[in-house]
Amino acid sequence: MGIVQSKRKTRLSEDVSDKINHRSMFAEKPIPIAASKRGHHSTLPRSTGKSTLQHPSAHTALLNRSVPALSTISLPPKPKREDTNTTYIGLESSSRFLPDDWDSQDRGLTLHFGVKRLFDGNVMPAVLSWFNDNARVVDIGCLNGAWLMDMAVQYPKCQFVGIETEQSPSTVIPQVLSMHNVRFESVDSETRRIPLADASVDICHMRAQSLNFEQRPWLNLLSEAYRILKPGGVVQITDFHFAMTGTVLVESFIDTVRNILNAMGMDLDSALKLDSIIVQRGFNIVESKRTKVHFASHGQLGEDFMAATLSAFENAHELLAPKMGLDEDEYRQRVEMVCAQCVQQDAHLDWYAVVGRKPISS
């Protein structure tokens, strides 16, 4: 039982088994070119706004900028559309709500920018004072490293560690790997321990991780965060809740997903319980916030989160479709109908953020 350390490479977990993992509902997933040739059904309503994700070069241009420019990262501007040959294949023109080529986007970046805008920053105000010189910051379940890159640029004197789990393998943004103050580790697959010493970390960050795990491993990660934090250190947990209502189809679909996940030992509603969960793990609550994004009335932000929501459910087809008694095409059509009605009803997605502090007397 030794410590497993990730090598510095773009794909951090090539040895993950081919079985269906409990990925985050918002975790990015590579889309095979052949699979992307299937057109979406024309069930999604037309949006009045234009998305900043209209072209795959939107995020590429961002990442090609000089590093100092990232210190003021915000949602990337819409690029001028160019007629060029590209390997990106997206939706057919009959899909009218989402950007034409949203399937080719890095949805990890979309999530990062969206959540940052939703909460007016990468961390809650109560956490900012801990970002002093030489602070050690850990991002548990780091996805593609977008949060790490953004924060590491803003705080070059802090040391950042990305922790990857078997449930959230990802393709890390290449630029992150060359940053002098960022490194990566993996949770030990046997001991389930984060390979860091007790009381060695100032700040822990977790975003959209609860649906990666069954409840016991999820609570174990929180206990690991408590273990590695110094007395007085803080953890920020940000997670989402599918709160969509408005039609029988939408509500029955969400209830069905809830029942399927409950049968697997997972909790679709865990974000509602974040405050009590972190208190049970020994933390004192410092700050707590709930915010929401409406899919129709919040304009660009609503479009981006709708793209992420649609993508999340479609990526889960291998898990959910058989349990719903649907084949892949039937499931995709059902998901798009649900998302279309969410837009028509101006349904919303809830996001929760809570900051807990490890007692100084620990």
Secondary structure, 3 states (H helix, E strand, C coil): CCCCCCCCCCECCCCCCCCCCCCCCCCCCCCCHHHHCCCCCCCCCCCCCCCCCCCCHHHHHHHCCCHHHHHHCCCCCCCCCCCCCCCCCCCCCCCCCCCCCHHHCCHHHHHHHHHHHHCCCCCCHHHHCCCCCCCEEEEECCCCCHHHHHHHHHCCCCEEEEEECCCCCCECCHHHHCCCCEEEEECCCCCCCCCCCCCCEEEEEEECCHHHCCHHHHHHHHHHHHHHEEEEEEEEEEEEECCCCCCHHHHHHHHHHHHHHHHCCCCCCHHHHHHHHHHHCCCEEEEEEEEEEECCCCHHHHHHHHHHHHHHHHHCHHHHHHHHCCCHHHHHHHHHHHHHHHHHCCCEEEEEEEEEECCCCC
